[in-house]
Amino acid sequence: DTNRKFLNDYKTIFEEKNIPPELLDKPLDRPEKILEQVKDSEILDSHTKMLEVYDQNLNINFFVIESTFEDGNSLILKTTLNSINESVFVSNQFVFITGIFLLLFGLIYSALLSKKFTNPILTINQITKNITSLDFSEKYIGHDNNEIGELGKNINLLSETLASNIKELNEKNKVLARELDLERQNEKMRKEFVSSVSHELKTPISIIKAFAEGLEENINSDLESKTYYTEVIIDESNKMDKLVKDLLVLSELNSGYSRATFG
């Protein structure tokens, strides 16, 4: 490969100087004196040095590594800088293109990876917002065996527990509302009954009082009148006794209802 590039450099020189390319197929006479100019050098160790040499005959820069052995012989490795520059250029292009590809790949992979982590979090966040609005219909359906998956399962469990408790509480509230409504109806009936009983008691009490005063004053002293007065008093007393018993029954019913409801 080095020889090919070296030959290409010669062809370029021949083209620039309008030298017929057929001369490349003929052996070239070695110049009597090779004019070379060392442009830069660096000693690698005590036996080896690295040089950048400008060949004035060929008008080409060479990269040279020269190593001297203990027996006085030297090994010289020589190649044109153009070939090295081409390799460096290709390497730089390769590194640049590869870098861009890796950068794009890294950005896409990072976006996908971040989406993989952020989507479950956004879903859990939306579920929690729905829970605050007492909407327990949405569930976390991820199957990740990590902290986010565990959090999603716990959110589902919390949602189910809250939904069950709120449903049970609503049922109890409905029962309590019905009992309170029944209590209000009973209270209304009790007041109406007490009002009616009060009116019912007022009449027999007035009659008993009037007839008792008549007996006391001996308004009608005959036996028949006294018997009539007595019968009226007894009859009104029985009515009062019945009303009092009804009041006692109502009181017992209200007490029993209260114990059954609040006891």
Secondary structure as UniProt FT lines:
FT   HELIX           2..16
FT   TURN            17..18
FT   HELIX           21..25
FT   STRAND          36..43
FT   STRAND          48..55
FT   TURN            56..59
FT   STRAND          60..68
FT   TURN            70..71
FT   STRAND          74..80
FT   HELIX           81..132
FT   TURN            133..134
FT   HELIX           147..217
FT   HELIX           223..262
//
